[in-house]
């Protein structure tokens, strides 16, 4: 956590410095401030500053040192059980294909028919992924 805090404070300082240089460069080169880029870079500094401040508050609230920040910790100390994942499953690819067809149909003007055709593919992908352990070789 401490390394993340330092990283985000460094990014905040970098973006503030970059916004200053960018604004001065545009004033010298063109004679006016280019507001779009200057404000965008300053807002990036604000975003990284907010994240760094939030992480500082979270670290204070935890009251202790995280496993990642201890010098004597092992890899297994910070390795919680995240769940069961099946690396052989084809259902995520099938579901991503169906979802991409739905979004493609919505994005391309007036091609809603593609979305309506792809919705059953999405439903089959969701059901297949949820129930993949109930049938076949890996049934429990």
C-alpha positions in Angstrom: 0.0 0.0 0.0 2.8 2.4 0.9 4.4 1.9 -2.6 1.1 2.6 -4.2 0.7 5.8 -2.2 4.2 7.0 -3.2 3.5 6.1 -6.8 0.3 8.1 -7.0 1.8 11.1 -5.2 4.7 11.0 -7.8 2.2 10.8 -10.6 0.3 13.8 -9.1 3.5 15.9 -9.0 4.4 14.8 -12.5 1.0 15.8 -13.9 1.2 19.2 -12.2 4.7 19.8 -13.6 3.6 18.6 -17.0 0.5 20.9 -17.0 2.8 23.8 -16.1 5.3 23.1 -18.9 2.5 22.4 -21.4 0.7 25.7 -20.6 3.9 27.8 -20.7 5.0 26.1 -24.0 1.7 26.9 -25.7 1.8 30.5 -24.4 5.4 30.9 -25.8 4.7 29.1 -29.0 1.2 30.3 -29.9 0.6 33.3 -27.7 -2.4 31.9 -25.9 -3.4 29.1 -23.5 -4.6 25.9 -25.1 -7.4 25.2 -22.5 -8.3 21.7 -23.6 -4.9 20.1 -23.0 -4.1 22.2 -19.9 -7.3 21.4 -18.1 -7.1 17.7 -19.1 -3.6 17.3 -17.6 -4.6 19.2 -14.5 -7.6 17.0 -14.0 -5.4 14.0 -14.4 -3.3 15.4 -11.6 -6.4 15.9 -9.5 -7.5 12.3 -10.2 -4.2 10.8 -9.1 -4.1 13.1 -6.1 -7.6 11.9 -5.1 -6.5 8.3 -5.4 -3.3 8.9 -3.4 -5.3 10.7 -0.7 -7.8 7.9 -0.5 -5.1 5.3 -0.2 -3.5 7.3 2.7 -6.9 7.3 4.5 -7.3 3.6 3.9 -3.8 2.9 5.3 -4.5 5.0 8.4 -7.9 3.2 8.9 -6.3 -0.3 8.7 -4.0 0.5 11.5 -1.4 -2.0 10.6 1.1 -2.9 7.9 -0.1 -4.9 4.9 1.6 -8.1 3.9 3.0 -6.5 0.8 4.8 -3.9 2.8 6.5 -6.3 5.2 10.1 -7.4 4.5 9.7 -10.8 6.1 6.5 -11.9 4.4 6.3 -14.8 2.0 4.2 -15.0 -1.2 1.7 -17.3 0.5 1.0 -14.8 3.2 -0.8 -12.5 0.9 -2.4 -15.1 -1.3 -6.1 -15.4 -0.3 -8.5 -17.9 -1.9 -10.1 -16.0 -4.8 -12.4 -18.7 -6.0 -12.4 -21.6 -8.5 -11.5 -20.9 -12.1 -11.6 -23.4 -14.9 -8.8 -22.7 -17.3 -10.2 -25.1 -19.9 -13.6 -23.4 -20.2 -14.7 -22.1 -23.6 -17.8 -20.3 -22.2 -16.1 -16.9 -21.5 -14.9 -16.7 -25.1 -18.4 -17.6 -26.3 -20.0 -15.0 -24.0 -17.5 -12.3 -25.1 -18.3 -13.1 -28.7 -22.0 -12.7 -28.1 -21.6 -9.5 -26.1 -19.4 -8.0 -28.7 -22.0 -8.7 -31.4 -24.7 -7.0 -29.2 -22.5 -4.0 -28.8 -21.5 -3.9 -32.4 -25.2 -4.0 -33.4 -25.9 -1.1 -31.1 -22.9 0.9 -32.3 -23.4 0.7 -36.0 -26.3 2.9 -37.0 -29.7 1.3 -37.2 -28.5 -2.3 -37.2 -30.5 -3.3 -34.2 -31.3 -6.6 -35.9 -27.7 -7.8 -35.1 -28.3 -7.1 -31.4 -31.5 -9.1 -31.4 -29.8 -12.0 -33.1 -26.9 -11.9 -30.7 -29.0 -11.7 -27.5 -29.7 -15.5 -27.5 -26.0 -16.1 -27.9 -25.3 -14.1 -24.8 -28.0 -15.9 -22.8 -26.6 -19.3 -23.9 -23.1 -18.2 -22.9 -24.2 -17.0 -19.5 -26.2 -20.2 -18.8 -23.4 -22.4 -20.1 -20.8 -20.7 -18.0 -22.9 -20.8 -14.8 -23.9 -24.4 -15.2 -20.6 -25.9 -16.7 -19.9 -27.8 -13.5 -23.4 -29.5 -13.5 -23.0 -31.6 -16.6 -20.3 -33.5 -18.5 -16.9 -34.6 -17.3 -16.7 -32.0 -14.5 -20.1 -32.5 -12.9 -20.1 -32.5 -9.1 
